[in-house]
Amino acid sequence: MPDKIKCGVIGAGWWATFAHIPALLSHPNAELVAIQNNKPEEAQKIAHDFGAPFACTTKEELLAIEGISAIVVSSSPGLHFQDGFAALSKGKHVLIEKPMTLTVTEATQLVNLAEQHGSQFLISCPWHYTAHATEAQRLIRQGEIGHLRMISILMTNPIGDLLRGADTRPTHTNRTPYMHPRLGTYSDPKLAGGGQIYTQVCHAAAYLTFLTGARPAEVFARFHNDGAVLDIYDTLDLRMTDGSIVTIASTGATSLGRKDFEVRVFGTKAVIFLDLWRGKLEFVPLNGQPRSYPDLDADAIYPHFAPARNLIDSILNPDCNRSPANLGVAAMEVVEGACRSASSGNNILVSAFAEQLSCNL
């Protein structure tokens, strides 16, 4: 039996304590060694409650602990680059939360750094781990839909209060969280980067490239802040590198009782209908009988433990990496392009500002 992989978590807050830390504790080949939270009392409590030997208040303190090889970066988005850079510079394997960084340049630098050190580097996107995601990816990439022509996405999630900075403490998860998000994490531009575009559209953007392998080539976007500091309603039109066109409509201003993540993939031979929050997948040939797949069980719809568990699996076998960080770069190309477009009113060519990765998706 090989030694367990020693793990540390930078930015042990709401989502880390809800998803990543329990995921690491549940993995037979992982050992949670240290957590970092910049508030000493919170750090001590979290470490005690989850059984981590070390409670740190800085990333430098955590990264200096001997033997740690796997790092989860779950800090505020504005800290992702510096936290990821510090861990990757030391040759650590890293899972980084979305949005990956605040700019394409930062995201690309992190991927290049991971390549230099031969480190496993993952972007935290639970949607990439469902059985339906795997099958939809296969149907598209093996040509069963024919040539890809168009994708339509509707994505809603009731996080409007977080984007507005309201301290209403609603339940955004299917069980009571260990702790709640800090006020301002999702509403302060310096911490969050942006509103719905950074918090949620980055999910949809990464999913696009996960499914198809294509990258964004052009982005046109419109935002509506509805009186808030950051964007609440977003619409995007994309042209991808494979020539397909994409629409994304997304908002956090929706009922607490409803979430939507509907993806419609149109090819020259067939259409794929995905309803991610309801666990549904249908394959509809233009000529022939539709094929409906079994609905996902409730626990399999949004497998929030999967990213941290996949970090460990990828260290043991790199072929297991289901969500490589270059998907996060593709998502940042969409996000940054959309922000530039919404600000300028212009269509944005991604090649005009994005550094291109040397690796293939």
Helices and strands as residue ranges (DSSP letters): E 5-10, H 14-15, I 16-20, H 21-26, E 30-36, H 40-50, E 54-56, H 59-63, E 70-73, H 77-89, E 93-97, H 104-117, E 121-124, G 126-129, H 131-141, E 148-156, H 160-164, H 189-192, H 196-196, I 197-201, H 202-212, E 216-224, E 233-240, E 245-251, E 260-267, E 270-275, G 276-278, E 280-285, E 291-292, H 298-301, H 306-316, G 318-320, H 326-344, E 348-349, G 350-352
